[in-house]
Amino acid sequence: MLSQVAAILVGLVAVLWLMDDSETALASLKNKRVLVTGASTGIGEQMAYQLATHGCHVTLTARRKLALQAVRVTSLENKLYM
């Protein structure tokens, strides 16, 4: 229960931070290392694409290996290196 609450709070902070000035916030992450958990589908997958587009060095994790490999293939096809 506590870990779920912590995850929700982290998500809310991230959303508020990005809503404040998303271009400036994403630009400040250029050349930074970012770990995206749950990157095989949904919000995690889209965050990985966005972060890679803005120059972050993205590391992906997920429970489903095949879905994660599909994300990697898609990113390589679009020249987004993760």
C-alpha positions in Angstrom: 0.0 0.0 0.0 2.8 2.4 0.9 4.7 1.7 -2.3 1.5 2.4 -4.3 1.0 5.8 -2.6 4.7 6.6 -3.2 4.4 5.7 -6.9 1.3 7.9 -7.2 3.0 10.8 -5.5 6.1 10.5 -7.7 3.8 10.5 -10.8 2.0 13.6 -9.6 5.2 15.4 -9.0 6.4 14.5 -12.5 3.2 15.6 -14.1 3.2 18.9 -12.2 6.8 19.5 -13.1 6.2 18.8 -16.8 3.1 21.0 -16.8 4.9 23.9 -15.4 7.0 24.5 -18.5 7.3 21.3 -20.4 9.8 22.4 -23.0 12.2 23.9 -20.4 11.8 20.9 -18.2 12.5 18.4 -21.0 15.4 20.5 -22.2 17.0 20.4 -18.8 17.1 16.6 -19.0 19.2 16.6 -22.2 22.2 14.2 -21.9 20.9 13.0 -18.5 20.5 9.3 -17.8 16.8 8.4 -17.2 15.4 5.0 -15.9 11.9 4.3 -17.2 10.1 1.5 -15.4 7.1 -0.2 -17.0 8.3 0.9 -20.4 6.7 -2.0 -22.4 3.3 -0.3 -22.8 1.2 2.8 -21.9 2.6 5.8 -20.1 6.0 4.3 -19.6 6.4 3.5 -23.3 5.4 7.0 -24.3 7.6 8.6 -21.7 10.5 6.6 -23.0 9.9 7.9 -26.5 9.5 11.5 -25.4 12.6 11.5 -23.2 14.7 9.9 -26.0 13.4 12.5 -28.4 14.6 15.3 -26.1 18.1 13.9 -25.9 18.0 11.8 -22.7 20.0 8.5 -22.3 17.1 6.2 -21.6 17.3 2.8 -19.9 14.1 0.7 -20.1 12.8 -1.9 -17.7 9.6 -3.9 -17.7 8.2 -7.3 -16.7 7.4 -8.4 -20.2 10.5 -9.0 -22.2 8.9 -9.4 -25.6 6.9 -6.2 -25.3 10.0 -4.4 -24.2 11.9 -5.6 -27.2 9.1 -4.3 -29.4 9.6 -0.9 -27.9 13.3 -1.1 -28.5 12.7 -2.0 -32.2 10.3 0.8 -32.6 12.7 3.3 -31.1 15.5 2.1 -33.4 13.3 2.4 -36.4 12.6 6.0 -35.4 16.3 6.7 -34.6 15.6 7.1 -30.9 18.4 5.4 -29.1 17.6 3.9 -25.8 
